[in-house]
Amino acid sequence: MNLLLLRHAQPLVAPGVCYGALDVPADLAATQQAAQTLAPGLPPGARLWVSPLQRCELLAQTIKGLRPDVTCITDARLAEINFGCYEGQPWADIPVAAFETWTADFWQHRFGGMESLADVMARVSSAWRDALLADPAPVWVTHAGVIRVASLLAQGVQRIDRAQDWPQAAPAYGQSLVLPMHSQGEQRPGA
């Protein structure tokens, strides 16, 4: 079984701004183009599990306009990580000490005061388990951070303690990624 991950189109936010859970809109033309590219590849009657943030909702609804056979289900577990007090701030303005504290305790520290990587992994793992049980061809409309977590889960990794083990690769805006899905076995630390 595979999981198809669709990343939202280019958000309308200044370059270099932290916008994890910040509910910024996506570019309408880029969303339309992404939907036209992605919609034909969806399985008939696909269920789209969608982050509640408007940049993902817009892509899902645009796809639905092209493919009336799909169903959209909003799932808060697919929202991007919440960086708390750093949301909307330029990354360059965040104190270096905040990054050092985060990377020193990458698994548990709540960068910005809201969510830790452990929190995000737990909610994405929950969505992963539900997708395995409820959907023969799951499609998620989500964010780069969630896609990176899913890529770890696809490798059987359920915890990483070092920032250097965080996956760098993610699909570009408006692009997709297919990952093999399997039951999550024993917890295995990252490399």
Secondary structure, DSSP 8 states (H G I E B T S, - for coil): -EEEEEE---BSS-TTB--SS----B-HHHHHHHHHHHGGGS-TT-EEEE-SSHHHHHHHHHHHHH-TT-EEEE-GGGS----GGGTTSBGGGS-HHHHHHHHHTTTT--TTSS--HHHHHHHHHHHHHHHHHH-SS-EEEE-HHHHHHHHHHHTT--B--SGGGS------TT-EEEEE-----S--B--
